[in-house]
């Protein structure tokens, strides 16, 4: 795994270095050959050429795999740059226009193909750390590319900058060969869906594509303003080449700092949604400031901020969004989203600028800023929304990756992965009023007096006869509850109380919380309340979670989970659940271990604890977590953690990292035993392994 990260990082360094040199060369040649007003048309034309090319490329990626596609693509890239270097002295305008389209197409597809290869080398959990390091390599590549472009432009001119791109592409090919092809399952050709149809069926991918479009709209609008101001001030090719080289180098240096510090911290601490939202949030704030300040440097700084944050914060959070997807789904759509959606955004932004140039050429800067800020606002909304989609895809990946999951064990597996809604705190005064009402004396009718005498007789036969005589009078519940103490008549007592439980919630709740009753009686109350789907019963059971007795807390938690299974809206307030989990995790190790082995249970989620640990304390903690998280998807995560598939375990651990509250992770993680080595199994044939992989990612 470490060697894969090193090779992928080195490839990323060269990938971005060659892209920076290519962009500096492209911008210098275009702006020194054509008027700046031709820039929107060039961007729209590039988008028009790129869209069908990307559709063809995504089809090739789906069929041949991203690894083989990228190797061939980089070789073709090197040949194209060599041809352009040869033709530029004789056909400068033709080459300048061709390079603009070439860099727009080849740059996007090569980066997308690279991330597709890298994505298939890592599971979602290891991907977070690996991508942070590879992203840092990207930042270093930007710095290296800026240095190369600046020195080559100063020493040898623009044409020499173009020549450096040939060996760079060949070096990347060599590193990718050393990295090797990712071992990913490949579906038969007959089962493959096109990228567009896959995109149309997935709301998550559509949201991802729209995010890329909106970010590109902002970037293209700012890019035109930036380049038009620079071209009008500098003008000469030599000055343009040096400026763009220094600009890209400066933004790369800042990106290195951001990538090494804040973007990595943001991704680890605040998650994908917040990290994605940094770019559009800064564009909104910076756009407001730039509208007031104005001038060349305001444009340069805003465009530079966009470039830095897009490479650091946005890229670090964007690439992990693909990791939960099955490889074939990823292969079919990633190039379309990465490149086609990006070019579509370029076309939309450039089209808006083109219209402004035709109608109000002196208002291009306010118009470009308005377009960029509107797109940034939409991007901000999508960034926060995609966090939920990412967690849902992780859960879906777990469901599809499970092998031999009996259908009767899977209940309603809808996506309820984000934090549950906050409910009001327990109304303790209301509960006490109910208890007081239950204790209020009543005038006893003759039949009630006779029943009291029978129930208080102490004779098991008389008590059973009275319980079987008919429905229990609700007034007598407080007399019947203590009879749960006696094992010989317990069954009849439970039957009688079951029949009136929905009418006697207050009395049963009072008994549950009455510390003067024996524990044997109190232990049997939660199962009675569990059959009453009522907020009053839920409140009493929630209070039981803080009882000093572990057995009672455990039974109350299981009763609440039964509520949760039947009605997802009937669950305790988040704050109380978190407090209960924290109390359980803070007990000393001797107490944690002294509770013994996990108890048998029919609940499919809790039964998976045995695959991780036989500890009863851990089982109780996950019972509590089920009150906050989706129990069906939590079951699949626990099943994966207890299995032998390292990639699936990584997916499960990444899922848990995204849904378990941050304040619980430090205490919970040591109990997950994710560090254990894989168990060796008997050798299997390549066909057997392929069949198992197909089953794992089917559906």
C-alpha positions as CSV (number, residue, x, y, z in Angstrom):
1,X,0.0,0.0,0.0
2,X,2.8,2.4,0.9
3,X,4.6,1.8,-2.5
4,X,1.3,2.4,-4.3
5,X,0.9,5.8,-2.5
6,X,4.5,6.8,-3.4
7,X,4.2,5.9,-7.1
8,X,0.8,7.5,-7.3
9,X,2.1,10.7,-5.7
10,X,5.1,10.8,-8.0
11,X,2.8,10.3,-11.0
12,X,0.6,13.1,-9.7
13,X,3.6,15.4,-9.3
14,X,4.5,15.0,-13.0
15,X,0.8,15.0,-14.1
16,X,0.2,18.4,-12.6
17,X,3.7,19.8,-13.6
18,X,3.0,19.0,-17.3
19,X,-0.5,20.5,-17.0
20,X,0.9,23.7,-15.5
21,X,3.5,24.0,-18.3
22,X,0.8,23.2,-20.9
23,X,-1.6,25.9,-19.5
24,X,1.1,28.5,-19.4
25,X,2.1,27.7,-23.0
26,X,-1.5,27.6,-24.1
27,X,-2.4,31.0,-22.5
28,X,0.7,32.7,-23.8
29,X,0.3,31.4,-27.4
30,X,-3.4,32.2,-27.6
31,X,-3.3,35.7,-26.0
32,X,-0.3,36.7,-28.1
33,X,-1.9,35.4,-31.3
34,X,-5.6,36.2,-31.0
35,X,-7.5,39.1,-29.4
36,X,-8.8,38.5,-25.9
37,X,-12.4,38.8,-27.1
38,X,-11.8,35.5,-29.0
39,X,-11.4,33.7,-25.6
40,X,-15.1,32.9,-24.9
41,X,-15.5,31.5,-28.5
42,X,-12.4,29.3,-27.9
43,X,-13.8,28.0,-24.6
44,X,-17.1,27.2,-26.2
45,X,-15.5,25.5,-29.2
46,X,-13.3,23.5,-26.8
47,X,-16.4,22.4,-24.9
48,X,-18.1,21.4,-28.1
49,X,-15.2,19.3,-29.2
50,X,-14.6,17.9,-25.7
51,X,-18.2,16.6,-25.0
52,X,-18.3,13.9,-27.7
53,X,-14.6,13.0,-27.1
54,X,-15.3,12.5,-23.4
55,X,-18.3,10.3,-24.2
56,X,-16.1,8.1,-26.4
57,X,-13.3,8.2,-23.7
58,X,-15.7,7.1,-20.9
59,X,-16.9,4.2,-23.1
60,X,-13.3,3.2,-23.6
61,X,-12.6,3.5,-19.9
62,X,-15.6,1.3,-19.1
63,X,-14.5,-1.4,-21.6
64,X,-10.7,-1.4,-21.3
65,X,-10.4,0.0,-17.8
66,X,-8.9,3.3,-16.7
67,X,-5.3,1.9,-16.5
68,X,-5.0,0.8,-20.1
69,X,-6.9,3.8,-21.4
70,X,-4.6,6.2,-19.5
71,X,-1.4,4.6,-20.8
72,X,-2.5,4.9,-24.4
73,X,-3.9,8.4,-23.8
74,X,-0.6,9.7,-22.4
75,X,1.3,8.2,-25.3
76,X,-1.0,10.0,-27.7
77,X,-0.6,13.1,-25.7
78,X,3.2,13.0,-26.0
79,X,2.9,12.5,-29.8
80,X,0.5,15.5,-30.2
81,X,2.8,17.8,-28.2
82,X,5.7,16.7,-30.4
83,X,3.7,17.4,-33.5
84,X,2.7,20.9,-32.3
85,X,6.3,21.7,-31.4
86,X,7.3,20.7,-35.0
87,X,4.5,22.8,-36.7
88,X,4.6,26.0,-34.6
89,X,7.2,27.9,-36.6
90,X,5.3,27.4,-39.9
91,X,1.6,27.6,-38.7
92,X,1.6,29.6,-35.4
93,X,-2.1,30.6,-35.5
94,X,-3.3,27.1,-36.3
95,X,-1.1,25.6,-33.6
96,X,-2.2,28.2,-31.0
97,X,-5.8,27.4,-31.7
98,X,-5.2,23.6,-31.7
99,X,-3.2,23.7,-28.5
100,X,-6.0,25.6,-26.7
101,X,-8.4,22.7,-27.6
102,X,-5.7,20.1,-27.0
103,X,-4.9,21.2,-23.5
104,X,-8.6,21.5,-22.6
105,X,-9.3,18.0,-23.8
106,X,-6.1,16.1,-22.9
107,X,-5.5,17.8,-19.6
108,X,-9.0,17.0,-18.3
109,X,-9.1,13.5,-19.5
110,X,-5.6,12.6,-18.3
111,X,-6.3,14.0,-14.8
112,X,-9.7,12.2,-14.7
113,X,-8.1,9.0,-15.9
114,X,-5.4,9.2,-13.3
115,X,-7.8,9.6,-10.5
116,X,-9.9,6.7,-11.9
117,X,-6.8,4.5,-11.7
118,X,-5.9,5.7,-8.2
119,X,-9.5,5.3,-7.0
120,X,-9.5,1.6,-7.8
121,X,-6.2,1.1,-5.8
122,X,-7.7,2.1,-2.5
123,X,-10.7,1.4,-0.3
124,X,-12.7,4.4,0.9
125,X,-11.0,4.4,4.4
126,X,-7.4,4.2,3.2
127,X,-8.3,6.6,0.3
128,X,-8.8,9.5,2.6
129,X,-5.2,9.4,3.8
130,X,-3.8,8.3,0.5
131,X,-5.6,11.1,-1.4
132,X,-4.3,13.7,1.0
133,X,-0.8,12.7,0.2
134,X,-1.4,12.4,-3.5
135,X,-3.1,15.8,-3.3
136,X,0.1,17.2,-1.7
137,X,2.0,15.7,-4.6
138,X,-0.3,17.6,-7.0
139,X,0.5,20.8,-5.2
140,X,4.2,20.1,-5.5
141,X,3.7,19.3,-9.2
142,X,2.1,22.7,-9.6
143,X,5.2,24.3,-8.0
144,X,7.5,22.2,-10.2
145,X,5.5,23.0,-13.3
146,X,5.6,26.8,-12.5
147,X,9.4,26.7,-12.1
148,X,9.9,24.8,-15.3
149,X,7.6,27.1,-17.3
150,X,9.2,30.3,-15.9
151,X,12.8,29.1,-16.5
152,X,12.1,27.7,-20.0
153,X,10.3,30.9,-21.0
154,X,13.2,33.0,-19.8
155,X,16.0,30.9,-21.2
156,X,14.6,29.4,-24.4
157,X,11.1,30.9,-25.2
158,X,7.6,29.6,-25.5
159,X,8.4,26.8,-28.1
160,X,10.8,25.2,-25.7
161,X,8.1,25.1,-23.0
162,X,6.1,22.9,-25.4
163,X,8.9,20.5,-25.9
164,X,9.2,19.7,-22.2
165,X,5.8,18.1,-22.3
166,X,6.9,15.1,-24.4
167,X,9.3,13.5,-21.9
168,X,7.0,14.4,-19.0
169,X,4.2,12.3,-20.4
170,X,6.5,9.4,-21.1
171,X,7.8,9.6,-17.5
172,X,4.2,9.4,-16.2
173,X,3.7,6.3,-18.4
174,X,6.7,4.6,-16.8
175,X,5.5,5.4,-13.2
176,X,2.0,4.0,-14.0
177,X,3.5,0.8,-15.3
178,X,5.4,0.5,-12.0
179,X,2.2,1.2,-10.1
180,X,0.4,-1.6,-12.0
181,X,-3.2,-2.2,-12.9
182,X,-5.7,-2.1,-10.0
183,X,-7.3,-5.4,-9.3
184,X,-10.9,-4.4,-9.8
185,X,-13.9,-6.5,-10.9
186,X,-15.0,-6.1,-14.4
187,X,-18.5,-6.8,-15.5
188,X,-19.3,-8.7,-18.7
189,X,-19.8,-6.4,-21.7
190,X,-23.5,-7.4,-21.9
191,X,-24.2,-6.0,-18.4
192,X,-22.5,-2.7,-18.9
193,X,-24.6,0.5,-19.0
194,X,-23.5,3.6,-20.8
195,X,-22.1,6.5,-18.8
196,X,-25.0,8.8,-19.7
197,X,-27.7,6.2,-18.7
198,X,-25.8,5.5,-15.4
199,X,-25.6,9.2,-14.7
200,X,-29.3,9.6,-15.5
201,X,-30.3,6.9,-12.9
202,X,-28.2,8.2,-10.1
203,X,-29.2,11.3,-8.2
204,X,-25.9,11.3,-6.4
205,X,-23.9,11.4,-9.6
206,X,-26.2,14.0,-11.1
207,X,-25.6,16.2,-8.1
208,X,-21.8,15.6,-8.4
209,X,-22.0,16.5,-12.1
210,X,-24.0,19.7,-11.4
211,X,-21.4,20.7,-8.7
212,X,-18.6,20.4,-11.3
213,X,-20.6,22.4,-13.8
214,X,-21.2,25.2,-11.3
215,X,-17.6,25.3,-10.2
216,X,-16.5,25.5,-13.8
217,X,-19.0,28.3,-14.5
218,X,-17.4,30.3,-11.7
219,X,-13.9,29.5,-12.9
220,X,-14.5,30.4,-16.5
221,X,-16.1,33.7,-15.7
222,X,-13.2,34.7,-13.5
223,X,-10.7,33.3,-15.9
224,X,-11.9,35.6,-18.7
225,X,-11.7,38.7,-16.5
226,X,-8.3,37.6,-15.3
227,X,-6.8,37.0,-18.7
228,X,-8.4,40.0,-20.4
229,X,-6.9,42.3,-17.7
230,X,-3.5,40.7,-17.9
231,X,-3.4,40.7,-21.7
232,X,-4.4,44.4,-21.8
233,X,-1.6,45.3,-19.3
234,X,1.2,43.1,-20.6
235,X,0.6,42.4,-24.2
236,X,4.0,41.1,-25.4
237,X,4.4,37.3,-25.6
238,X,7.6,37.2,-23.5
239,X,6.0,39.2,-20.7
240,X,2.9,37.1,-20.9
241,X,4.9,33.8,-20.8
242,X,6.8,35.0,-17.7
243,X,3.8,36.3,-16.0
244,X,1.8,33.1,-16.4
245,X,4.7,31.0,-15.3
246,X,5.2,33.1,-12.2
247,X,1.4,33.2,-11.5
248,X,1.1,29.4,-11.8
249,X,4.2,29.0,-9.6
250,X,3.0,31.4,-7.0
251,X,-0.5,29.7,-6.8
252,X,1.2,26.3,-6.6
253,X,3.4,27.4,-3.6
254,X,0.4,28.6,-1.8
255,X,-1.5,25.4,-2.7
256,X,1.4,23.4,-1.2
257,X,1.0,25.2,2.1
258,X,-2.8,24.8,2.1
259,X,-2.6,21.1,1.1
260,X,-0.1,20.3,3.8
261,X,-2.0,22.0,6.5
262,X,-5.5,23.4,6.4
263,X,-7.2,21.3,3.7
264,X,-6.0,18.0,5.2
265,X,-7.1,19.1,8.7
266,X,-10.5,20.2,7.3
267,X,-11.0,16.9,5.6
268,X,-10.1,14.9,8.6
269,X,-11.9,17.0,11.2
270,X,-14.9,18.5,9.4
271,X,-15.6,16.0,6.6
272,X,-16.2,16.2,2.9
273,X,-19.2,18.5,2.9
274,X,-17.5,21.3,4.8
275,X,-14.2,20.9,2.9
276,X,-16.1,21.1,-0.5
277,X,-17.9,24.2,0.6
278,X,-14.7,26.2,1.3
279,X,-14.2,27.1,-2.4
280,X,-17.7,28.4,-3.1
281,X,-17.8,30.2,0.3
282,X,-14.5,32.0,-0.4
283,X,-15.7,32.9,-3.9
284,X,-18.8,34.5,-2.5
285,X,-16.9,36.5,0.1
286,X,-14.0,37.4,-2.3
287,X,-16.4,38.3,-5.0
288,X,-18.1,40.8,-2.7
289,X,-14.8,42.4,-1.7
290,X,-13.6,42.5,-5.3
291,X,-16.8,44.2,-6.4
292,X,-16.0,47.0,-4.0
293,X,-12.2,47.3,-4.5
294,X,-11.9,46.6,-8.3
295,X,-8.7,46.9,-10.3
296,X,-6.2,44.4,-11.7
297,X,-5.0,43.0,-8.4
298,X,-8.5,42.3,-7.2
299,X,-9.1,40.2,-10.3
300,X,-5.7,38.4,-10.0
301,X,-6.2,37.6,-6.3
302,X,-9.7,36.3,-6.7
303,X,-8.7,34.1,-9.7
304,X,-5.7,33.0,-7.7
305,X,-7.8,32.1,-4.7
306,X,-10.1,30.1,-6.9
307,X,-7.1,28.2,-8.4
308,X,-5.5,27.5,-5.0
309,X,-8.7,26.3,-3.3
310,X,-9.8,24.2,-6.3
311,X,-6.5,22.3,-6.2
312,X,-6.3,22.0,-2.4
313,X,-9.6,22.0,-0.5
314,X,-12.0,21.2,-3.4
315,X,-9.9,18.4,-5.0
316,X,-9.1,16.8,-1.6
317,X,-12.8,16.4,-0.9
318,X,-14.0,15.9,-4.4
319,X,-12.0,12.7,-5.3
320,X,-13.1,10.7,-2.3
321,X,-16.7,11.2,-3.4
322,X,-16.1,8.5,-6.0
323,X,-14.7,5.8,-3.7
324,X,-18.0,4.3,-2.6
325,X,-19.1,3.7,-6.2
326,X,-18.6,0.2,-7.8
327,X,-15.7,0.3,-10.3
328,X,-17.9,-0.2,-13.4
329,X,-20.2,2.7,-12.4
330,X,-17.2,4.8,-11.7
331,X,-15.5,4.0,-14.9
332,X,-18.6,4.8,-17.0
333,X,-19.2,8.2,-15.5
334,X,-16.1,9.7,-14.0
335,X,-14.6,11.1,-17.2
336,X,-18.1,12.5,-18.2
337,X,-18.4,14.3,-14.8
338,X,-14.7,15.4,-14.5
339,X,-14.2,16.6,-18.1
340,X,-17.5,16.9,-19.9
341,X,-19.3,18.6,-17.0
342,X,-16.3,20.8,-16.5
343,X,-16.3,21.8,-20.2
344,X,-20.1,22.3,-20.1
345,X,-19.5,24.7,-17.2
346,X,-16.8,26.5,-19.2
347,X,-19.3,26.8,-22.1
348,X,-22.0,28.2,-20.0
349,X,-19.8,30.7,-18.3
350,X,-18.1,31.7,-21.5
351,X,-21.5,31.9,-23.3
352,X,-22.6,34.4,-20.7
353,X,-19.5,36.5,-21.2
354,X,-19.9,36.3,-24.9
355,X,-23.5,37.7,-24.6
356,X,-22.2,40.5,-22.4
357,X,-19.5,41.3,-24.9
358,X,-22.1,41.6,-27.6
359,X,-24.6,43.7,-25.6
360,X,-22.5,45.7,-23.1
361,X,-18.8,45.3,-23.7
362,X,-17.9,47.8,-21.0
363,X,-19.7,45.8,-18.3
364,X,-17.9,42.5,-18.6
365,X,-16.2,42.6,-15.2
366,X,-19.5,43.2,-13.2
367,X,-21.2,40.6,-15.4
368,X,-18.5,38.0,-14.9
369,X,-18.4,38.6,-11.2
370,X,-22.2,38.2,-11.0
371,X,-22.1,34.9,-13.0
372,X,-19.3,33.6,-10.8
373,X,-21.1,34.4,-7.5
374,X,-24.4,32.9,-8.6
375,X,-22.6,29.7,-9.6
376,X,-20.7,29.8,-6.3
377,X,-23.9,30.0,-4.3
378,X,-25.3,27.0,-6.1
379,X,-22.0,25.2,-5.5
380,X,-22.2,25.9,-1.8
381,X,-25.6,24.4,-1.5
382,X,-24.6,21.3,-3.5
383,X,-21.4,20.9,-1.5
384,X,-23.3,20.6,1.8
385,X,-25.9,18.3,0.2
386,X,-23.3,15.9,-1.2
387,X,-22.1,14.9,2.3
388,X,-25.4,13.1,2.8
389,X,-25.2,11.5,-0.6
390,X,-21.7,10.3,0.1
391,X,-22.7,8.6,3.3
392,X,-25.7,7.0,1.5
393,X,-23.4,5.7,-1.2
394,X,-21.1,4.2,1.4
395,X,-24.1,2.4,2.9
396,X,-25.2,1.3,-0.6
397,X,-21.7,0.0,-1.2
398,X,-21.8,-2.1,1.9
399,X,-25.1,-3.5,0.9
400,X,-23.9,-4.5,-2.5
401,X,-20.6,-5.8,-1.2
402,X,-22.1,-8.2,1.2
403,X,-22.1,-11.9,0.3
404,X,-24.6,-14.4,1.7
405,X,-26.8,-11.9,3.5
406,X,-30.1,-13.7,4.1
407,X,-33.0,-11.6,2.9
408,X,-35.0,-12.2,6.1
409,X,-32.3,-10.4,8.1
410,X,-32.4,-7.3,5.9
411,X,-35.2,-5.0,7.0
412,X,-36.0,-1.5,5.7
413,X,-32.6,-0.3,4.3
414,X,-33.6,3.2,3.4
415,X,-31.0,5.9,3.8
416,X,-31.2,7.5,7.2
417,X,-27.5,8.2,7.7
418,X,-27.3,11.9,8.7
419,X,-27.9,13.1,12.2
420,X,-31.4,12.5,13.3
421,X,-33.7,15.4,14.0
422,X,-33.5,17.0,17.5
423,X,-36.5,16.2,19.6
424,X,-37.5,18.1,22.7
425,X,-36.1,17.0,26.1
426,X,-37.9,14.6,28.3
427,X,-40.8,16.3,30.0
428,X,-40.0,15.0,33.5
429,X,-42.8,17.0,35.2
430,X,-45.3,15.4,32.8
431,X,-44.0,11.9,33.7
432,X,-44.2,12.7,37.4
433,X,-47.7,13.9,37.0
434,X,-48.6,10.6,35.3
435,X,-47.0,8.6,38.1
436,X,-48.9,10.6,40.7
437,X,-52.1,10.1,38.9
438,X,-51.5,6.4,38.9
439,X,-51.0,6.4,42.6
440,X,-54.1,8.4,43.4
441,X,-56.5,6.5,45.6
442,X,-59.8,5.3,44.2
443,X,-63.0,4.1,45.8
444,X,-62.9,0.3,45.2
445,X,-65.9,-1.4,43.8
446,X,-66.8,-4.8,45.3
447,X,-65.3,-6.8,42.3
448,X,-62.1,-4.7,42.7
449,X,-61.9,-5.5,46.4
450,X,-62.3,-9.2,45.7
451,X,-59.6,-9.1,43.0
452,X,-57.3,-7.2,45.4
453,X,-57.8,-9.9,48.0
454,X,-57.0,-12.7,45.5
455,X,-53.9,-11.0,44.2
456,X,-52.6,-10.2,47.7
457,X,-53.3,-13.7,49.0
458,X,-49.8,-15.0,48.3
459,X,-51.4,-18.3,47.0
460,X,-50.1,-18.9,43.4
461,X,-53.2,-20.8,42.4
462,X,-55.6,-18.1,43.5
463,X,-53.4,-15.4,41.8
464,X,-53.3,-17.3,38.5
465,X,-57.1,-18.0,38.7
466,X,-57.7,-14.3,39.2
467,X,-55.4,-13.3,36.3
468,X,-57.1,-15.8,34.0
469,X,-60.6,-14.6,35.0
470,X,-60.7,-11.7,32.5
471,X,-59.0,-8.5,31.5
472,X,-57.0,-6.9,34.3
473,X,-58.5,-3.8,35.8
474,X,-56.1,-0.9,35.1
475,X,-56.4,0.1,38.8
476,X,-54.8,-3.2,39.8
477,X,-51.6,-2.9,37.7
478,X,-49.6,-1.5,40.6
479,X,-50.5,-4.6,42.6
480,X,-49.7,-7.0,39.7
481,X,-46.3,-5.6,38.8
482,X,-44.6,-6.8,42.0
483,X,-45.7,-10.3,41.1
484,X,-43.1,-10.3,38.3
485,X,-40.7,-11.3,41.1
486,X,-42.1,-14.9,41.2
487,X,-40.8,-17.1,38.4
488,X,-43.6,-19.7,38.8
489,X,-46.4,-17.3,37.9
490,X,-44.3,-14.8,35.8
491,X,-45.7,-16.0,32.5
492,X,-49.3,-15.3,33.5
493,X,-48.4,-12.0,35.1
494,X,-46.7,-10.9,31.8
495,X,-49.8,-12.0,29.8
496,X,-52.1,-9.9,32.0
497,X,-49.9,-6.9,31.9
498,X,-49.4,-7.1,28.2
499,X,-53.2,-6.9,27.6
500,X,-53.4,-3.5,29.4
501,X,-49.9,-2.1,28.8
502,X,-51.2,0.5,26.4
503,X,-53.6,1.8,29.2
504,X,-51.1,1.6,32.0
505,X,-48.0,3.2,30.6
506,X,-47.7,5.6,33.5
507,X,-47.8,2.8,36.1
508,X,-45.3,0.6,34.2
509,X,-43.0,3.6,33.8
510,X,-43.3,4.3,37.5
511,X,-42.3,0.8,38.3
512,X,-39.4,0.9,35.8
513,X,-37.9,3.9,37.5
514,X,-38.7,2.9,41.1
515,X,-35.4,2.0,42.7
516,X,-37.2,0.5,45.7
517,X,-38.6,-2.4,43.6
518,X,-36.4,-5.4,43.1
519,X,-34.2,-5.5,40.0
520,X,-35.8,-8.8,38.9
521,X,-39.1,-6.9,38.6
522,X,-37.6,-3.8,37.0
523,X,-35.8,-6.0,34.4
524,X,-39.1,-7.3,33.1
525,X,-40.7,-3.9,32.5
526,X,-38.8,-2.8,29.4
527,X,-40.1,-5.7,27.4
528,X,-43.6,-4.8,28.3
529,X,-43.1,-1.1,27.4
530,X,-41.4,-2.2,24.1
531,X,-44.7,-3.5,22.8
532,X,-46.4,0.0,23.3
533,X,-45.3,2.3,20.5
534,X,-46.0,5.4,22.5
535,X,-43.9,8.5,23.3
536,X,-44.6,8.2,27.0
537,X,-43.1,4.7,27.1
538,X,-40.2,6.0,25.1
539,X,-39.5,8.8,27.6
540,X,-39.5,6.3,30.5
541,X,-37.2,3.9,28.7
542,X,-34.8,6.8,27.9
543,X,-34.6,7.7,31.5
544,X,-33.7,4.1,32.2
545,X,-30.6,4.6,30.1
546,X,-29.0,6.5,33.0
547,X,-29.9,4.0,35.7
548,X,-26.9,2.8,37.8
549,X,-27.7,-0.9,37.0
550,X,-26.1,-2.0,33.7
551,X,-28.6,-4.8,33.1
552,X,-31.5,-2.4,33.3
553,X,-29.8,0.1,31.0
554,X,-29.2,-2.7,28.5
555,X,-32.8,-3.8,28.5
556,X,-34.1,-0.3,28.1
557,X,-31.8,0.3,25.1
558,X,-33.0,-2.9,23.4
559,X,-36.6,-1.9,24.0
560,X,-35.9,1.5,22.5
561,X,-34.3,-0.2,19.5
562,X,-37.5,-2.2,19.1
563,X,-39.4,1.1,18.9
564,X,-36.9,2.4,16.4
565,X,-37.4,-0.7,14.2
566,X,-41.1,-0.2,14.1
567,X,-41.2,3.6,13.9
568,X,-38.0,5.4,12.9
569,X,-39.4,8.7,14.2
570,X,-39.9,7.2,17.7
571,X,-36.5,7.5,19.3
572,X,-34.8,9.5,22.1
573,X,-33.3,12.9,21.7
574,X,-29.8,12.9,20.2
575,X,-28.2,14.6,23.2
576,X,-29.4,12.0,25.6
577,X,-28.3,9.1,23.4
578,X,-24.8,10.7,23.0
579,X,-24.6,11.2,26.8
580,X,-25.5,7.5,27.3
581,X,-22.9,6.3,24.9
582,X,-20.2,8.5,26.4
583,X,-21.0,7.2,29.9
584,X,-20.7,3.6,28.7
585,X,-17.4,4.3,26.9
586,X,-15.9,6.1,29.9
587,X,-16.1,3.1,32.3
588,X,-12.8,1.6,33.4
589,X,-11.4,-1.4,31.5
590,X,-12.0,-3.9,34.4
591,X,-15.7,-2.9,34.5
592,X,-16.0,-3.0,30.7
593,X,-14.6,-6.6,30.7
594,X,-16.5,-7.8,33.7
595,X,-19.8,-7.7,32.0
596,X,-19.0,-10.8,30.2
597,X,-19.9,-12.1,26.7
598,X,-22.4,-10.5,24.4
599,X,-26.0,-11.8,24.9
600,X,-27.8,-13.7,22.2
601,X,-30.3,-11.6,20.3
602,X,-32.6,-11.9,17.4
603,X,-31.8,-8.3,16.3
604,X,-29.6,-8.6,13.1
605,X,-27.5,-5.6,13.9
606,X,-26.6,-6.7,17.4
607,X,-25.8,-10.2,16.3
608,X,-23.0,-8.8,14.2
609,X,-21.1,-7.7,17.3
610,X,-20.0,-11.3,17.8
611,X,-18.0,-11.0,14.6
612,X,-16.0,-8.1,16.1
613,X,-16.0,-8.8,19.8
614,X,-17.8,-11.1,22.2
615,X,-17.9,-8.2,24.7
616,X,-21.3,-7.4,26.1
617,X,-20.3,-3.7,26.8
618,X,-19.5,-3.2,23.1
619,X,-22.8,-4.7,22.2
620,X,-24.7,-2.3,24.4
621,X,-22.8,0.7,22.9
622,X,-23.9,-0.3,19.4
623,X,-27.4,-0.8,20.6
624,X,-27.4,2.8,21.7
625,X,-25.8,3.9,18.4
626,X,-28.6,2.2,16.6
627,X,-31.0,4.7,18.2
628,X,-29.2,7.5,16.4
629,X,-27.9,5.8,13.2
630,X,-29.7,3.5,10.6
631,X,-29.6,0.1,12.3
632,X,-29.8,-1.9,9.0
633,X,-26.8,-0.1,7.5
634,X,-24.9,-0.3,10.7
635,X,-25.5,-4.0,10.6
636,X,-23.8,-4.2,7.2
637,X,-20.9,-2.2,8.4
638,X,-20.4,-4.5,11.4
639,X,-20.7,-7.5,9.2
640,X,-18.0,-6.1,6.9
641,X,-15.7,-5.3,9.8
642,X,-16.0,-8.9,11.0
643,X,-15.2,-10.3,7.5
644,X,-12.0,-11.0,5.7
645,X,-12.3,-8.5,2.8
646,X,-9.9,-5.7,3.5
647,X,-11.4,-3.4,1.0
648,X,-14.9,-3.9,2.3
649,X,-13.6,-3.4,5.9
650,X,-12.2,-0.1,4.7
651,X,-15.5,0.9,3.3
652,X,-17.2,0.0,6.5
653,X,-14.7,1.9,8.6
654,X,-15.1,5.0,6.4
655,X,-18.9,4.7,6.7
656,X,-18.5,4.6,10.5
657,X,-16.1,7.5,10.5
658,X,-18.8,9.6,8.6
659,X,-21.8,8.7,10.8
660,X,-20.4,8.1,14.3
661,X,-20.3,11.5,16.1
662,X,-16.8,12.9,16.4
663,X,-16.8,13.1,20.2
664,X,-17.3,9.3,20.4
665,X,-14.7,8.1,17.9
666,X,-11.6,8.3,20.1
667,X,-13.1,6.1,22.8
668,X,-14.9,3.7,20.4
669,X,-12.2,3.1,17.7
670,X,-9.9,0.9,19.9
671,X,-12.8,-1.6,20.3
672,X,-13.4,-2.1,16.6
673,X,-10.3,-4.3,16.2
674,X,-9.8,-3.2,12.6
675,X,-6.0,-3.7,13.0
676,X,-6.2,-7.4,13.0
677,X,-4.4,-9.2,10.1
678,X,-6.3,-11.0,7.4
679,X,-6.8,-14.7,8.0
680,X,-5.2,-16.9,5.4
681,X,-7.5,-19.1,3.4
682,X,-6.9,-21.9,1.0
683,X,-5.8,-20.9,-2.5
684,X,-8.5,-20.4,-5.1
685,X,-8.5,-20.2,-8.8
686,X,-8.6,-16.9,-10.7
687,X,-12.1,-17.8,-11.9
688,X,-13.4,-18.4,-8.4
689,X,-12.0,-15.0,-7.2
690,X,-13.5,-13.2,-10.2
691,X,-16.9,-14.8,-9.6
692,X,-16.8,-13.7,-5.9
693,X,-15.8,-10.2,-6.9
694,X,-18.7,-10.0,-9.4
695,X,-21.1,-11.1,-6.7
696,X,-19.7,-8.6,-4.3
697,X,-20.4,-5.7,-6.6
698,X,-23.5,-6.9,-8.3
699,X,-26.7,-5.0,-8.1
